[in-house]
Amino acid sequence: MASHSDTLVVFFGATAGANGGKLGSDEREIILLVWQIVDLREKKVGKLHRCLVKPDTLELADQCKEETGLSSDDVVNAEPLDKVLQQFQQSVTSELECLKRSSYTLCVNSPLVIRQALHPEASKKNLVLPECFFSFVDLRKEFEKCCPNAGPANKLEIPSMLEHVGLAAVSEQLMGVREVRSMVQLILCILAEPYNHNFSCVETVNYKFDSGTCSKTEPVDNETIIRARGLPWQSSDQDIARFFKGLNIAKGGVALCLNAQGRRNGEALVRFINSEHRDLALERHKHHMGSRYIEVYKATGDEFLKIAGGTSNEVTQFLSKENQVIVRMRGLPFTATSQEVLDFLGPESPVTDGAEGLLFVKYPDGRPTGDAFVLFSCDEYAQNAMKKHRQILGKRYIELFRSTAAEVQQVLTRYLSTPLISTLPASPIVPVLAAPPFLPTASSTRDCVRLRGLPYTAGIEDILEFMAEHTSDIKPHGVHMVLNQQGRPSGDAFIQMKSPDKAFIVSQKCHKKTMKDRYVEVFQCSTEEMSIVLMGGTLNRSGLSPPPCKLPCLSPPTAYAFPTPPAILSEAAFYQPPLLATPRPHQATHSPALAYYPPQPHLYMNMNMNYTAYYPSPPVSPSTVSYFAAPPSVAAAVAAQPHHAAAAAAAAAAASSPVLPQPGALVRMQGLPYNTGVKDILGFFQGYQLQPDAVLILYNFSGQCSGEALVTFPSEEAACRAVAERSSHAFYGQQVHLTFCN
C-alpha cells in the first residue's frame, strides 16, 4: 500500500482509439506506456521510460494519431503488450534494487488506464498481470485531499492542478512524456512544505469475483446497479465478471435473469461496490463478449433484489459454504435420488459434503421439478461434471450449466412462492365490453376460412400478403390470429370473408400455398366453428370438440352476447375469473374507411378460451382498434358498480387509465420476451425521450405478456427513426420485429 510503500511509479497509457476521459470506452488496444519512479523518502526521481506497444489491429484512429503523433508504421515493429509489461517489471525491479527500496505503488492521473484499458485487454488476451497492477493511487484524489479548495477530483486536470500550486506547465511535446513529467512535478510539490502530503488513498482491483447470497431486506443503492443484455445463454457469473474485469463487483453481485420457462434470457443484473464503478461499467455499452456485443443500461436496486434476493432457509443453508462452484442440473428423472445423482457425476467430480451438496428443486406440494443444484469445491471438479452434459441418467439426458447463487434463489422462489414474472392480478367477474366485428355471433354460414400451419413468426402483414388479391374480400377486423395459453403463436388463424362464395374461392386458390418456405392449409369453415375454437375447443377433420368446462353439468356459452345482465351473471358465475378487456380509445387517422365501434353488448370470456390476437384488416391499420388487458384499477372500478352501471364504469375507468397510449405515432413490437416490462422497453428506446405511459404491453387472458407491445412516439419522424435505428438491435438477446403503424 502507498502508506507503507517508499516508492511511487508514475504510470501513463494511451490506446489506438479514444484517450483522456474516454480512454477504454471503444475497446481499442494500448499502444503506448510511459512510467517513471519517484522516491518518496529522498524525494528523487528515476529514469523516464517510454515504450510503444504493438496492437493486434494496427489501424489507429485519427484522434489517436493527432493526440499521440504516432502512426501505424511507428507501432508495427514494437513489442506486444505482454513483452512490454515484462520490460516494465524488470526495469522497475532493477531501479528499486539500486535505490535499496522494497516496495512500490502505481500512481495514475485517472483510474481509466488501469480499470478500463489494461485489465480488460489483459483479460481478453488471457494475460496474467503482475500484482502491482491490482492496486494504485489516483493523483487527482490525492490532490483533492491535499488541496480541498481545488475542486472535486473528477473535475481536476493536470494543467489546473499545476496552476493551483503555482507550477509552470511542462513544455514537452511528446504525449505520455508530458503527462508523466507533469505528474512527477505535482507529487514532489505536495510532498514538500507546506503540504507534507502522505499518499494513503489506495484503490484496489479485485482478483476474482466472489459469489454469495443477498437478502430481500438488504438495502441496495440504485446507483450501483446495471442491466446487461445480449449475453450468451451459457454465460456464467464468472463470464460476466470477466467482461467487467477491472471493476469491482459486490459479493454475489451478478444475477442471471430467467424467462417464464426458467431458462436464461440473455440478461443479467450486476451490482458494483459504488457508483463510480457503476458509471465506468456503463462506458462498456456495446463492448464485446466473444463475438456478441453486450448492451449495458442503468437499473435499480429493487430490480436487483427481485432477481437476486431470497429468504428461503433451505437456500441460505445450501449456499452457506464459501467459495463453492455451483452447477445446475436440468431434466432429472422425477424418481432420481441423491445417490443416483452422485453416481452419475462420478468420483472425478466429487460433490461437496456428498448428498448435503445437492439441492433438489420441488413444487410446494413436494413433487420434483427435474432441476437440482450441485456444489463443487473447485473449478476443476465442476469442469469434470460439465463433461456429463447431455449424458443419460435413467432414460433421460441431463443438461448441466454453470450457475450462480442468484439463479438458485430465482429458481427456488419461482417454484416455492410467487412467480418472478410480473402478471396482472385476477380481476373480479365483470362484464367485458366488446365490439361486434371482433366477436361475431355464432352462425352456420360458412363465410370464414381457417389457416393452418402458419410459420410461428408470421404476422398480420404476412397473412395479408399470402391472401394477395383476396385481401379486399376480408371483413373489417376479420383476421383472428390464435395464440396458445402461453401467449405464443399456435400456427392457426381465422379470417372472416364477406360471403361464403369468397371464402370458398380463397380455400380453393390459397390451399397449400407457401408462406416463408412452409405450405399453409386453407379450409372453409363457419362462424360457429371459429367461435368454438376461440372459446378453447378444437377443430379437426374428425369433427368439433367443445371447449373444456370445469363443471361437467354445464355447457360453455355458444354465443358471445347475452340479452340481459341477470342471464350473464348466472351463466358467468360458473367460470373462472377473467381479465377485463377494454377497447382502446379511438384515435384520429387519415383512412376514410376507419370504423370505430363503441362498446355495446355485455360479454363474458372463459379462462379456457384460446387467446386470440385481433387485427383489423385493410384499410384500417393495426393500431386502430384492439383489445388489451385492463389495469387493476379499471377492474376494481367496474366491480364496485351495480350490474346495470358496470358498462359505463368500465368505459369511464378505461378512458382515464394512464396505461392507455397517448396520441402520437405508434410503433408495434413483436417477438418480445414474455417477462418484458415497461422499463425494459423504455430502456430499449433509450434516447427517444419516451414517457412511461407511452408503452402499452399486450397481455393474454392468463395475465401474461403476449410478446407484443405498442409504443407511442411524439411524432411520425421519431417513430420512423426508432424503427430504422433499433430494428437491428437485440432485445433481451433476441430479435424483435418493429413496425411503424401510420
Disulfide bonds with the S-S distance in Angstrom:
none
